[in-house]
Amino acid sequence: MSSAELVLALVVPLAIWALVLLFVLAILFAVQDGTRRLRRLHQVPCFGCRYYTGSPYLKCPVRPTDAASEAAIGCPDYADAATRPTPPRPKPRFKNSP
């Protein structure tokens, strides 16, 4: 076996394994970056806010440019939807109404 064939016999498998390792590392880094982004997006408080409408046209009338994005994480206008005050009951139109 000549020296050129010996070098090829060693370099080609090493190059293939190096490419496989780089591919696996790229996938792992992509998964790690994706989970980091998801954790960050789960901190967006808009979906529990009283002002969030859920409409695709106007998600939030208070801060429409920041609604449902990472910019809304520290929103100073956030108001919990569970603590929404109950609206006053309308006055009866007739005296005999309950």
BASEZA-964545 format. One line per 3 residues: number of its first residue (from 1); their letters; for each residue x negated, z, y of C-alpha. Coordinates in pm, whole numbers, always signed. Each point is the difference from the previous one (the first is absolute). Last residue first. Example, Ala and Ser with C-alpha at 12.3 -4.5 7.8 and 13.67 -1.06 7.14 Angstrom:
2 = sa = -1367/+714/-106 ~ +137/+66/-344
This chain:
98 = psn = +8610/+4065/+4255 ~ +245/-234/+176 ~ +316/+155/+147
95 = kfr = -123/-23/+362 ~ -71/-370/-22 ~ -318/-191/+76
92 = pkp = -226/+247/-174 ~ -339/+46/+160 ~ -284/-180/-171
89 = rpp = -241/+209/-204 ~ -343/+45/+153 ~ -283/-183/-175
86 = tpr = -204/+202/-249 ~ -357/+51/+109 ~ -262/-185/-203
83 = taa = -227/+249/-173 ~ -19/-206/-319 ~ -102/-309/+198
80 = day = -321/+166/+115 ~ -93/-98/+353 ~ -318/-196/+66
77 = dpc = -54/-73/+371 ~ -367/+105/+3 ~ -88/-259/-266
74 = gia = -327/+95/-172 ~ +39/-231/-300 ~ +186/-266/+199
71 = aes = -305/-223/+55 ~ -29/-39/-377 ~ +319/-205/+6
68 = aad = +370/+67/-60 ~ +85/-7/+372 ~ -293/-45/+241
65 = tpr = +132/-292/+205 ~ +359/+129/+6 ~ -82/+347/+136
62 = vpc = +329/+164/+107 ~ +246/-260/-133 ~ -157/+10/-347
59 = kly = +37/-261/-270 ~ +136/-270/+228 ~ +45/-342/-161
56 = psg = -65/+84/-365 ~ +251/+286/+28 ~ -104/+325/-167
53 = tyy = +137/+197/+295 ~ -270/+264/+45 ~ +97/+232/+287
50 = rcg = +73/+304/-219 ~ -337/-24/-168 ~ -52/+22/-376
47 = fcp = -100/-365/-45 ~ -218/+9/+310 ~ -243/+270/-121
44 = vqh = -288/-230/-102 ~ -221/+219/-221 ~ +81/-211/-307
41 = lrr = -180/-286/+174 ~ -332/+187/-10 ~ +36/+82/-369
38 = lrr = +83/-365/-66 ~ -307/-118/+191 ~ -230/+231/-196
35 = tgd = +160/-114/-327 ~ -63/-363/+92 ~ -362/+66/+100
32 = qva = -67/+171/-333 ~ +164/-286/-191 ~ -208/-256/+192
29 = fli = -319/+200/-59 ~ +72/+12/-373 ~ +71/-374/-14
26 = alv = -323/-81/+184 ~ -193/+231/-233 ~ +142/-180/-306
23 = fll = -98/-338/+144 ~ -349/+119/+90 ~ -48/+135/-354
20 = vla = +116/-328/-154 ~ -236/-193/+228 ~ -292/+227/-98
17 = wia = +87/-40/-367 ~ -11/-379/+36 ~ -330/+16/+189
14 = lpv = -152/+224/-267 ~ +121/-237/-274 ~ -158/-298/+184
11 = vla = -328/+172/+92 ~ -115/+108/-346 ~ +46/-317/-205
8 = lvl = -95/-206/+306 ~ -331/+185/+28 ~ -68/-47/-371
5 = eas = +83/-370/+19 ~ -243/-43/+288 ~ -271/+197/-187
2 = sm = +19/-231/-299 ~ +147/+101/-335
